[in-house]
Every structure is written in structure tokens, then in C-alpha cells.
Amino acid sequence: MHLAYPAVLAALLFCTGLYGVLARRNAILVLMSVELMLNAVNLNLVAFDVWLRDTLHAGQALTLFVIAIAAAEIGIGLAIVLMVYRNRGTSDIDRLRDSVESDATDEAAAESAQEARAQADADAARAKKAEATA
């Protein structure tokens, strides 16, 4: 068996997955792209295991571990995405990042506005007191 065929296929799968991770905005599509990348790694592990004629079949055993980790990752990832979708109403990664930053800046802006109002009220009270005593 030629090693070039599965290696090229694995490289194409990995590049497709990498493009999906970098370019997609939907969290579910990003998780699917990560799965493509893991499958490309699995293909390489099995191909090199066959090419090297390993008697222990370490590549195939490692592939089983990668599949188990990928299954756990997709289960936990989908649970997180569903909870975020329930709370925020979107699974768009850019909107989620912007909403977190805007929440923090909105709270800081609200606190500074409240402090400014309190300072203005205190200044107004001092001015009234100064007018009353004068």
C-alpha cells in the first residue's frame, strides 16, 4: 500500500477542518470541523500503523483512544452549545464574544454613570446649602 494516498487524503481532511474552525461562525459547525481534523489524525494513525507493519498495532489502539476522546468532546461541546443557545438565543460565536464584552462594558458604564449622578446630586446639595447660608 502506498502511504501517499491516505496521507494526502488526511491532509485534505485536516485542511478542510482547519478552514471550518477558522472561518465558521456557528459553534456547531466549528465542532464538526474539529471532528474532521480528528478523523484526519485517525486516518494517519491507521495508515502509518499499516505501513510500518507494527505487530502491536499501536496506531490502531491510539485511534480508539482518539475516537473515545472525540465522542466525549462532542457530547460536552453540544451540551455547552445548547445551554448557551438557551441563554443567549444564538450560537453565533462572534455575537457571543461581543455580548460578553458589551455586558462588561455596559456594567462599567452604568456604574460610572451612577457615580456621576451621585456626584452631581452631592454638588447640587452643597450648592443649595451654600445659597441657604448666604
DSSP file with accessible surface (Angstrom, degrees, kcal/mol):
  #  RESIDUE AA STRUCTURE BP1 BP2  ACC     N-H-->O    O-->H-N    N-H-->O    O-->H-N    TCO  KAPPA ALPHA  PHI   PSI    X-CA   Y-CA   Z-CA
    1    1 A M              0   0  144      0, 0.0     2,-0.3     0, 0.0     3,-0.0   0.000 360.0 360.0 360.0 133.9    0.0    0.0    0.0
    2    2 A H        -     0   0  128      1,-0.1     3,-0.3     2,-0.0    49,-0.0  -0.615 360.0-151.5 -79.0 133.6    1.3    3.4   -0.9
    3    3 A L  S  > S+     0   0   31     -2,-0.3     4,-1.7     1,-0.2     5,-0.2   0.736  86.2  73.4 -76.4 -19.9    1.4    5.8    2.0
    4    4 A A  H  > S+     0   0   59      1,-0.2     4,-2.7     2,-0.2     5,-0.3   0.869  89.2  57.4 -66.6 -37.6    0.9    8.8   -0.1
    5    5 A Y  H  > S+     0   0  172     -3,-0.3     4,-2.3     1,-0.2     5,-0.2   0.963 112.3  36.7 -64.2 -53.2   -2.8    8.3   -0.8
    6    6 A P  H  > S+     0   0   20      0, 0.0     4,-2.7     0, 0.0    -1,-0.2   0.868 116.7  55.2 -68.2 -29.8   -4.1    8.2    2.8
    7    7 A A  H  X S+     0   0   32     -4,-1.7     4,-2.3     2,-0.2    -2,-0.2   0.922 110.0  45.1 -67.4 -40.9   -1.6   10.9    3.8
    8    8 A V  H  X S+     0   0   88     -4,-2.7     4,-2.5     2,-0.2    -1,-0.2   0.921 114.1  49.4 -67.6 -42.0   -2.9   13.2    1.0
    9    9 A L  H  X S+     0   0   93     -4,-2.3     4,-2.6    -5,-0.3    -2,-0.2   0.925 111.8  48.8 -62.4 -41.6   -6.5   12.4    1.9
   10   10 A A  H  X S+     0   0    1     -4,-2.7     4,-2.8     1,-0.2    -1,-0.2   0.899 110.2  51.4 -65.7 -38.4   -5.7   13.1    5.6
   11   11 A A  H  X S+     0   0   52     -4,-2.3     4,-2.6     2,-0.2    -1,-0.2   0.915 110.8  48.2 -64.9 -41.0   -4.0   16.4    4.8
   12   12 A L  H  X S+     0   0  106     -4,-2.5     4,-2.3     2,-0.2    -2,-0.2   0.918 112.8  48.1 -65.2 -42.2   -7.1   17.5    2.7
   13   13 A L  H  X S+     0   0   49     -4,-2.6     4,-2.4     2,-0.2    -2,-0.2   0.920 112.9  48.3 -62.3 -43.3   -9.4   16.5    5.6
   14   14 A F  H  X S+     0   0   80     -4,-2.8     4,-2.7     1,-0.2    -2,-0.2   0.916 111.7  48.8 -65.5 -42.0   -7.3   18.3    8.1
   15   15 A C  H  X S+     0   0   79     -4,-2.6     4,-2.5     2,-0.2    -1,-0.2   0.887 110.9  51.0 -65.3 -38.2   -7.1   21.5    6.0
   16   16 A T  H  X S+     0   0   80     -4,-2.3     4,-2.2     2,-0.2    -2,-0.2   0.926 112.3  46.7 -63.4 -42.9  -10.9   21.4    5.4
   17   17 A G  H  X S+     0   0    0     -4,-2.4     4,-2.3     2,-0.2    -2,-0.2   0.905 111.2  51.3 -65.0 -40.4  -11.4   21.1    9.2
   18   18 A L  H  X S+     0   0   72     -4,-2.7     4,-2.3     2,-0.2     5,-0.2   0.915 109.6  50.0 -64.4 -41.7   -8.9   23.9    9.9
   19   19 A Y  H  X S+     0   0  150     -4,-2.5     4,-2.7     1,-0.2     5,-0.4   0.917 110.1  51.6 -61.3 -41.2  -10.7   26.1    7.4
   20   20 A G  H  X S+     0   0    3     -4,-2.2     4,-1.7     1,-0.2    -2,-0.2   0.890 110.2  48.2 -64.2 -38.5  -14.0   25.3    9.1
   21   21 A V  H  < S+     0   0   49     -4,-2.3    -1,-0.2     1,-0.2    -2,-0.2   0.915 118.6  39.7 -68.0 -40.6  -12.6   26.2   12.5
   22   22 A L  H  < S+     0   0  134     -4,-2.3    -2,-0.2    -5,-0.2    -1,-0.2   0.816 124.8  33.9 -79.8 -30.2  -11.2   29.5   11.4
   23   23 A A  H  < S+     0   0   48     -4,-2.7    -3,-0.2    -5,-0.2    -2,-0.2   0.720  94.7  91.4-102.7 -22.8  -13.9   30.6    9.1
   24   24 A R     <  -     0   0  125     -4,-1.7    -4,-0.0    -5,-0.4     3,-0.0  -0.407  45.6-169.6 -80.6 152.4  -17.2   29.4   10.6
   25   25 A R        +     0   0  150     -2,-0.1    68,-3.7    68,-0.1     2,-0.4   0.591  63.5  89.5-110.4 -18.9  -19.3   31.4   13.0
   26   26 A N  B  > S-A   92   0A  59     66,-0.2     4,-1.8     1,-0.1    66,-0.2  -0.687  70.3-143.7 -84.9 130.6  -21.7   28.7   14.1
   27   27 A A  H  > S+     0   0   16     64,-2.0     4,-2.1    -2,-0.4     5,-0.2   0.858  98.8  54.6 -65.1 -34.1  -20.5   26.8   17.1
   28   28 A I  H  > S+     0   0   68      1,-0.2     4,-2.2     2,-0.2    -1,-0.2   0.915 107.9  49.2 -67.7 -39.6  -21.9   23.5   15.9
   29   29 A L  H  > S+     0   0   64      2,-0.2     4,-2.1     1,-0.2    -1,-0.2   0.857 108.5  54.1 -67.6 -32.4  -20.1   23.8   12.6
   30   30 A V  H  X S+     0   0   26     -4,-1.8     4,-2.1     2,-0.2    -2,-0.2   0.923 108.2  49.3 -65.7 -42.0  -16.9   24.6   14.4
   31   31 A L  H  X S+     0   0   23     -4,-2.1     4,-2.0     1,-0.2    -2,-0.2   0.903 110.0  51.2 -63.3 -39.5  -17.4   21.4   16.5
   32   32 A M  H  X S+     0   0  106     -4,-2.2     4,-1.9     1,-0.2    -1,-0.2   0.889 108.4  52.1 -64.5 -36.4  -17.9   19.4   13.2
   33   33 A S  H  X S+     0   0   12     -4,-2.1     4,-2.0     2,-0.2    -2,-0.2   0.884 106.6  52.7 -67.7 -36.9  -14.7   20.9   11.8
   34   34 A V  H  X S+     0   0   45     -4,-2.1     4,-2.4     1,-0.2    -1,-0.2   0.906 107.3  53.1 -63.8 -38.2  -12.8   19.8   14.9
   35   35 A E  H  X S+     0   0   40     -4,-2.0     4,-2.4     1,-0.2    -2,-0.2   0.892 106.1  53.2 -63.8 -38.5  -14.2   16.3   14.3
   36   36 A L  H  X S+     0   0   56     -4,-1.9     4,-1.9     2,-0.2    -1,-0.2   0.915 108.7  49.8 -60.6 -42.1  -12.9   16.4   10.7
   37   37 A M  H  X S+     0   0   37     -4,-2.0     4,-1.9     1,-0.2    -2,-0.2   0.915 110.5  49.1 -64.4 -41.4   -9.5   17.3   12.0
   38   38 A L  H  X S+     0   0   46     -4,-2.4     4,-2.4     1,-0.2    -1,-0.2   0.878 109.2  52.8 -65.8 -36.3   -9.5   14.4   14.5
   39   39 A N  H  X S+     0   0   78     -4,-2.4     4,-2.3     2,-0.2    -1,-0.2   0.853 105.9  54.0 -67.8 -32.8  -10.6   12.0   11.7
   40   40 A A  H  X S+     0   0    2     -4,-1.9     4,-2.1     2,-0.2    -2,-0.2   0.919 108.9  48.7 -65.1 -40.2   -7.7   13.1    9.6
   41   41 A V  H  X S+     0   0   58     -4,-1.9     4,-2.5     1,-0.2    -2,-0.2   0.921 110.3  51.6 -64.1 -41.7   -5.4   12.3   12.5
   42   42 A N  H  X S+     0   0   13     -4,-2.4     4,-2.4     1,-0.2     5,-0.2   0.902 107.6  52.2 -61.0 -42.1   -7.1    8.9   12.9
   43   43 A L  H  X S+     0   0   52     -4,-2.3     4,-2.5     1,-0.2    -1,-0.2   0.918 110.6  48.0 -61.8 -41.8   -6.6    8.2    9.2
   44   44 A N  H  X S+     0   0   54     -4,-2.1     4,-2.7     2,-0.2     5,-0.3   0.910 109.8  52.7 -64.5 -41.6   -2.9    9.0    9.5
   45   45 A L  H  X S+     0   0   41     -4,-2.5     4,-1.9     1,-0.2    -2,-0.2   0.936 113.9  41.8 -60.7 -45.6   -2.5    6.8   12.6
   46   46 A V  H  X S+     0   0   53     -4,-2.4     4,-2.4     2,-0.2     5,-0.2   0.914 114.1  51.9 -69.4 -41.2   -4.0    3.8   10.9
   47   47 A A  H  X S+     0   0    4     -4,-2.5     4,-2.6    -5,-0.2    -2,-0.2   0.931 112.9  44.1 -62.9 -44.5   -2.2    4.4    7.6
   48   48 A F  H  X S+     0   0   85     -4,-2.7     4,-2.4     2,-0.2    -1,-0.2   0.848 110.5  56.1 -70.5 -30.6    1.2    4.6    9.4
   49   49 A D  H  X>S+     0   0    7     -4,-1.9     5,-1.6    -5,-0.3     4,-0.6   0.930 112.8  41.4 -63.7 -43.3    0.4    1.6   11.5
   50   50 A V  H ><5S+     0   0   64     -4,-2.4     3,-0.6     2,-0.2    -2,-0.2   0.906 115.0  51.3 -69.8 -40.1   -0.3   -0.5    8.4
   51   51 A W  H 3<5S+     0   0  125     -4,-2.6    -2,-0.2     1,-0.2    -1,-0.2   0.890 113.3  43.6 -66.9 -37.8    2.7    1.0    6.5
   52   52 A L  H 3<5S-     0   0  115     -4,-2.4    -1,-0.2    -5,-0.2    -2,-0.2   0.567 102.0-134.8 -83.4  -8.7    5.1    0.2    9.4
   53   53 A R  T <<5 -     0   0  202     -4,-0.6     2,-0.3    -3,-0.6    -3,-0.2   0.929  29.4-166.3  53.3  50.2    3.6   -3.3    9.9
   54   54 A D      < -     0   0   53     -5,-1.6     3,-0.3    -6,-0.2    -1,-0.2  -0.508  17.3-153.9 -70.3 127.6    3.5   -2.8   13.7
   55   55 A T  S    S+     0   0  124     -2,-0.3    -1,-0.2     1,-0.2    -2,-0.1   0.784  95.7  49.2 -75.4 -24.8    2.9   -6.1   15.5
   56   56 A L  S    S-     0   0  146     -3,-0.0    -1,-0.2     4,-0.0     5,-0.1   0.603  99.1-137.6 -86.5 -12.7    1.4   -4.3   18.5
   57   57 A H     >  +     0   0   94     -3,-0.3     4,-2.0    -8,-0.1     5,-0.2   0.923  40.0 164.4  53.9  49.9   -0.9   -2.2   16.3
   58   58 A A  H  >  +     0   0   54      1,-0.2     4,-2.6     2,-0.2     5,-0.2   0.861  68.6  56.3 -66.7 -35.0   -0.2    0.8   18.4
   59   59 A G  H  > S+     0   0   12      2,-0.2     4,-1.9     1,-0.2    -1,-0.2   0.910 108.9  46.0 -64.2 -41.1   -1.6    3.2   15.8
   60   60 A Q  H  > S+     0   0   80      2,-0.2     4,-1.6     1,-0.2    -1,-0.2   0.883 112.7  50.4 -70.4 -36.2   -5.0    1.4   15.8
   61   61 A A  H  X S+     0   0   44     -4,-2.0     4,-1.6     2,-0.2    -2,-0.2   0.927 110.9  48.8 -66.4 -41.9   -5.1    1.3   19.6
   62   62 A L  H  X S+     0   0   88     -4,-2.6     4,-2.3     1,-0.2    -2,-0.2   0.866 105.8  58.8 -66.0 -33.0   -4.3    5.1   19.7
   63   63 A T  H  X S+     0   0   13     -4,-1.9     4,-2.5     1,-0.2    -1,-0.2   0.895 102.2  53.3 -61.8 -39.7   -7.0    5.6   17.2
   64   64 A L  H  X S+     0   0  122     -4,-1.6     4,-2.2     1,-0.2    -1,-0.2   0.905 108.8  49.4 -63.2 -38.8   -9.6    4.0   19.5
   65   65 A F  H  X S+     0   0  136     -4,-1.6     4,-2.5     2,-0.2    -2,-0.2   0.907 110.3  50.4 -65.6 -40.5   -8.5    6.4   22.3
   66   66 A V  H  X S+     0   0   26     -4,-2.3     4,-2.7     2,-0.2    -2,-0.2   0.905 109.5  51.3 -64.5 -39.1   -8.8    9.4   19.9
   67   67 A I  H  X S+     0   0   86     -4,-2.5     4,-2.3     2,-0.2    -2,-0.2   0.921 110.6  48.8 -64.1 -41.3  -12.3    8.2   18.9
   68   68 A A  H  X S+     0   0   59     -4,-2.2     4,-2.1     2,-0.2    -2,-0.2   0.924 112.9  46.8 -64.8 -42.3  -13.3    8.0   22.6
   69   69 A I  H  X S+     0   0  117     -4,-2.5     4,-2.7     1,-0.2    -2,-0.2   0.906 111.5  51.9 -65.8 -39.4  -12.0   11.4   23.4
   70   70 A A  H  X S+     0   0    6     -4,-2.7     4,-2.5     2,-0.2     5,-0.2   0.894 108.4  51.2 -64.4 -38.7  -13.7   12.8   20.3
   71   71 A A  H  X S+     0   0   61     -4,-2.3     4,-2.1     2,-0.2    -1,-0.2   0.924 112.5  45.5 -65.2 -42.5  -17.0   11.3   21.4
   72   72 A A  H  X S+     0   0   55     -4,-2.1     4,-2.6     2,-0.2     5,-0.3   0.918 112.8  51.7 -65.5 -40.9  -16.7   12.9   24.9
   73   73 A E  H  X S+     0   0   55     -4,-2.7     4,-2.7     1,-0.2    -2,-0.2   0.917 111.0  46.2 -63.5 -42.1  -15.7   16.2   23.4
   74   74 A I  H  X S+     0   0   45     -4,-2.5     4,-2.5     2,-0.2     5,-0.2   0.887 112.5  51.2 -71.9 -34.5  -18.6   16.3   21.0
   75   75 A G  H  X S+     0   0   42     -4,-2.1     4,-1.8    -5,-0.2    -2,-0.2   0.952 116.3  39.1 -65.1 -48.1  -21.0   15.4   23.8
   76   76 A I  H  X S+     0   0  111     -4,-2.6     4,-2.4     2,-0.2    -2,-0.2   0.911 116.0  53.0 -68.8 -40.4  -19.8   18.0   26.2
   77   77 A G  H  X S+     0   0   12     -4,-2.7     4,-2.6    -5,-0.3    -2,-0.2   0.918 109.5  47.6 -62.0 -43.5  -19.4   20.6   23.4
   78   78 A L  H  X S+     0   0   67     -4,-2.5     4,-2.6     2,-0.2    -1,-0.2   0.891 110.3  52.9 -66.4 -36.4  -23.0   20.1   22.2
   79   79 A A  H  X S+     0   0   54     -4,-1.8     4,-2.2    -5,-0.2    -2,-0.2   0.931 111.3  46.4 -63.9 -41.6  -24.3   20.4   25.8
   80   80 A I  H  X S+     0   0   99     -4,-2.4     4,-2.6     2,-0.2     5,-0.2   0.926 112.4  50.0 -65.3 -44.3  -22.4   23.7   26.2
   81   81 A V  H  X S+     0   0   18     -4,-2.6     4,-2.7     1,-0.2    -2,-0.2   0.917 110.6  50.1 -62.6 -41.9  -23.7   25.0   22.9
   82   82 A L  H  X S+     0   0   96     -4,-2.6     4,-2.2     2,-0.2    -1,-0.2   0.913 111.6  47.9 -63.6 -41.0  -27.3   24.1   23.7
   83   83 A M  H  X S+     0   0   94     -4,-2.2     4,-2.1     2,-0.2    -2,-0.2   0.908 112.8  48.2 -66.6 -39.9  -27.1   25.8   27.1
   84   84 A V  H  X>S+     0   0   46     -4,-2.6     4,-3.2     1,-0.2     5,-0.5   0.919 111.0  51.5 -65.4 -39.9  -25.6   28.9   25.5
   85   85 A Y  H  X5S+     0   0  127     -4,-2.7     4,-1.9    -5,-0.2    -2,-0.2   0.902 109.9  49.3 -64.6 -39.0  -28.3   28.9   22.8
   86   86 A R  H  <5S+     0   0  187     -4,-2.2    -1,-0.2    -5,-0.2    -2,-0.2   0.900 118.5  39.0 -65.2 -40.4  -31.0   28.7   25.5
   87   87 A N  H  <5S+     0   0  124     -4,-2.1    -2,-0.2    -5,-0.2    -1,-0.2   0.892 131.0  24.2 -77.9 -41.0  -29.5   31.6   27.5
   88   88 A R  H  <5S-     0   0  111     -4,-3.2    -3,-0.2     2,-0.2    -2,-0.2   0.641  92.9-128.2-102.0 -22.1  -28.4   33.9   24.7
   89   89 A G  S  <<S+     0   0   49     -4,-1.9     2,-0.3    -5,-0.5    -4,-0.2   0.555  80.5  69.4  84.6   6.7  -30.7   32.8   21.8
   90   90 A T        -     0   0   29     -6,-0.4    -2,-0.2     2,-0.1    -1,-0.2  -0.992  56.6-158.3-151.7 153.6  -27.8   32.4   19.3
   91   91 A S        +     0   0   21     -2,-0.3   -64,-2.0    -3,-0.1     2,-0.5   0.126  53.7 129.2-115.6  17.6  -24.9   30.0   18.7
   92   92 A D  B  >  -A   26   0A  32    -66,-0.2     4,-2.0     1,-0.2   -66,-0.2  -0.620  51.9-149.9 -74.2 121.3  -23.0   32.6   16.6
   93   93 A I  H  > S+     0   0   60    -68,-3.7     4,-2.3    -2,-0.5     5,-0.2   0.894  93.1  51.9 -65.0 -40.7  -19.5   32.7   18.0
   94   94 A D  H  > S+     0   0   40    -69,-0.2     4,-2.4     1,-0.2    -1,-0.2   0.911 110.6  48.0 -64.1 -41.5  -18.9   36.4   17.1
   95   95 A R  H  > S+     0   0  158      2,-0.2     4,-2.4     1,-0.2    -1,-0.2   0.869 110.2  52.7 -67.1 -36.1  -22.1   37.5   18.8
   96   96 A L  H  X S+     0   0   36     -4,-2.0     4,-1.7     2,-0.2    -2,-0.2   0.929 111.3  45.7 -65.2 -42.7  -21.4   35.6   21.9
   97   97 A R  H  X S+     0   0  131     -4,-2.3     4,-2.0     1,-0.2    -2,-0.2   0.933 114.8  47.9 -66.1 -42.9  -17.9   37.2   22.2
   98   98 A D  H  X S+     0   0   84     -4,-2.4     4,-2.7     1,-0.2     5,-0.2   0.878 109.4  53.2 -66.1 -37.0  -19.3   40.6   21.5
   99   99 A S  H  X S+     0   0   28     -4,-2.4     4,-2.2     2,-0.2    -1,-0.2   0.880 107.9  50.7 -69.5 -33.0  -22.2   40.2   24.1
  100  100 A V  H  X S+     0   0   82     -4,-1.7     4,-1.9     2,-0.2    -2,-0.2   0.951 114.1  44.0 -67.6 -44.9  -19.7   39.2   26.8
  101  101 A E  H  X S+     0   0  111     -4,-2.0     4,-2.4     1,-0.2     5,-0.2   0.918 114.5  49.3 -66.5 -39.6  -17.6   42.2   26.2
  102  102 A S  H  X S+     0   0   45     -4,-2.7     4,-2.9     1,-0.2    -1,-0.2   0.871 107.9  54.6 -70.9 -33.1  -20.6   44.5   25.9
  103  103 A D  H  X S+     0   0   69     -4,-2.2     4,-2.3     2,-0.2    -1,-0.2   0.941 111.2  44.9 -63.4 -43.7  -22.1   43.2   29.1
  104  104 A A  H  X S+     0   0   59     -4,-1.9     4,-2.1     2,-0.2    -2,-0.2   0.919 117.0  44.3 -67.1 -42.0  -18.9   44.0   31.0
  105  105 A T  H  X S+     0   0   86     -4,-2.4     4,-2.6     2,-0.2    -1,-0.2   0.862 111.7  53.8 -71.9 -33.4  -18.6   47.4   29.4
  106  106 A D  H  X S+     0   0   96     -4,-2.9     4,-2.6    -5,-0.2    -2,-0.2   0.915 109.6  47.9 -65.0 -41.2  -22.3   48.1   29.9
  107  107 A E  H  X S+     0   0  128     -4,-2.3     4,-2.4     2,-0.2    -2,-0.2   0.920 113.4  47.3 -65.2 -42.2  -21.9   47.3   33.6
  108  108 A A  H  X S+     0   0   55     -4,-2.1     4,-2.4     2,-0.2    -2,-0.2   0.911 113.3  48.4 -65.5 -40.6  -18.9   49.5   33.9
  109  109 A A  H  X S+     0   0   53     -4,-2.6     4,-2.4     2,-0.2    -2,-0.2   0.899 111.5  50.0 -66.3 -39.4  -20.6   52.4   32.1
  110  110 A A  H  X S+     0   0   58     -4,-2.6     4,-2.4     2,-0.2    -2,-0.2   0.912 111.3  48.9 -65.8 -40.6  -23.7   52.0   34.3
  111  111 A E  H  X S+     0   0  113     -4,-2.4     4,-2.4     2,-0.2    -2,-0.2   0.922 112.7  47.0 -65.2 -43.0  -21.6   52.1   37.4
  112  112 A S  H  X S+     0   0   66     -4,-2.4     4,-2.4     2,-0.2    -2,-0.2   0.887 112.3  50.5 -67.9 -35.1  -19.7   55.2   36.3
  113  113 A A  H  X S+     0   0   37     -4,-2.4     4,-2.4     2,-0.2    -1,-0.2   0.908 110.5  49.6 -67.4 -39.0  -23.0   56.9   35.2
  114  114 A Q  H  X S+     0   0  127     -4,-2.4     4,-2.4     2,-0.2    -2,-0.2   0.917 111.5  48.6 -66.0 -40.7  -24.4   56.2   38.7
  115  115 A E  H  X S+     0   0  134     -4,-2.4     4,-2.5     1,-0.2    -2,-0.2   0.899 110.6  51.3 -65.1 -39.1  -21.3   57.6   40.4
  116  116 A A  H  X S+     0   0   61     -4,-2.4     4,-2.5     2,-0.2    -2,-0.2   0.903 110.4  48.9 -64.8 -40.6  -21.5   60.7   38.2
  117  117 A R  H  X S+     0   0  154     -4,-2.4     4,-2.6     2,-0.2    -2,-0.2   0.912 111.1  49.8 -64.1 -41.8  -25.2   61.2   39.1
  118  118 A A  H  X S+     0   0   57     -4,-2.4     4,-2.3     2,-0.2    -2,-0.2   0.916 111.7  48.7 -63.7 -40.5  -24.4   60.8   42.8
  119  119 A Q  H  X S+     0   0  104     -4,-2.5     4,-2.5     2,-0.2    -2,-0.2   0.912 111.7  49.2 -64.5 -42.0  -21.6   63.3   42.5
  120  120 A A  H  X S+     0   0   53     -4,-2.5     4,-2.5     2,-0.2    -2,-0.2   0.906 111.1  50.0 -65.1 -39.9  -23.8   65.8   40.7
  121  121 A D  H  X S+     0   0  113     -4,-2.6     4,-2.4     2,-0.2    -2,-0.2   0.913 111.1  49.0 -64.8 -40.2  -26.5   65.3   43.3
  122  122 A A  H  X S+     0   0   35     -4,-2.3     4,-2.4     2,-0.2    -2,-0.2   0.913 111.6  49.2 -65.6 -40.6  -24.0   65.9   46.1
  123  123 A D  H  X S+     0   0   74     -4,-2.5     4,-2.4     2,-0.2    -2,-0.2   0.909 111.4  49.7 -64.1 -40.3  -22.7   69.1   44.3
  124  124 A A  H  X S+     0   0   53     -4,-2.5     4,-2.4     2,-0.2    -2,-0.2   0.904 110.3  50.3 -65.5 -39.1  -26.3   70.3   43.9
  125  125 A A  H  X S+     0   0   60     -4,-2.4     4,-2.4     2,-0.2    -2,-0.2   0.919 110.9  49.1 -66.4 -39.8  -27.0   69.7   47.6
  126  126 A R  H  X S+     0   0  147     -4,-2.4     4,-2.4     1,-0.2    -2,-0.2   0.895 110.6  51.0 -65.2 -39.8  -23.8   71.6   48.5
  127  127 A A  H  X S+     0   0   50     -4,-2.4     4,-2.3     2,-0.2    -2,-0.2   0.915 110.7  48.1 -64.6 -41.8  -24.8   74.5   46.3
  128  128 A K  H  X S+     0   0  155     -4,-2.4     4,-2.4     2,-0.2    -2,-0.2   0.914 112.3  49.5 -63.3 -41.8  -28.3   74.7   47.8
  129  129 A K  H  X S+     0   0  154     -4,-2.4     4,-2.0     2,-0.2    -2,-0.2   0.901 110.3  50.3 -64.7 -39.4  -26.8   74.6   51.3
  130  130 A A  H  X S+     0   0   57     -4,-2.4     4,-1.4     1,-0.2    -2,-0.2   0.903 111.9  48.1 -66.4 -37.2  -24.3   77.4   50.4
  131  131 A E  H  < S+     0   0  150     -4,-2.3    -2,-0.2     1,-0.2    -1,-0.2   0.890 110.6  51.5 -68.3 -38.2  -27.2   79.5   49.0
  132  132 A A  H  < S+     0   0   86     -4,-2.4    -2,-0.2     1,-0.2    -1,-0.2   0.880 112.6  44.6 -69.3 -35.7  -29.3   78.9   52.1
  133  133 A T  H  <        0   0  113     -4,-2.0    -1,-0.2    -5,-0.2    -2,-0.2   0.751 360.0 360.0 -81.0 -20.5  -26.5   80.0   54.4
  134  134 A A     <        0   0  117     -4,-1.4    -3,-0.1    -5,-0.2    -4,-0.0   0.098 360.0 360.0 -84.5 360.0  -25.6   83.1   52.3
